[in-house]
Amino acid sequence: MHPYTAFKEYQKTQALLIRTAKSKRKSVQYGYIPELGPMRHNYRLKHIAYCEVRGRSRDQIEKPSIGKKLSQNDERSIESIKRTLSWDIEHFERERESRIKSAATG
């Protein structure tokens, strides 16, 4: 499976978990779900990294606003996710090329 496809499937699963957690808010006193904040934040960081690897600029991903500034730790996390995803893509492409070459010579 291509790394982009695998990453998108993971993000879809995470989005479903976030929606499920959000739906529980009405049944909890004060509507507070402790795991919801970190889940949403991690999803956002991974979404930003994915879009930037695909060639989007930060302004295209989300509208600039004062309240949405990312910390240096968040920026480092995004860079780490981008490096991992880029490595996975390069590895996938190299394997695919070697399979094509072996099939052509075999």
Buried (B, 14 or more C-beta within 10 A) or exposed (E): EEBBEEBEEEBEEBBEBBEEBBEEEEEEEEEEBEEBEEBBEBBBBBBBBBBBBEEEEEEEBEEEEEEEEBEEEBEEBBEEBBEBBEEBBEEBEEEEEEEEEEEEEE
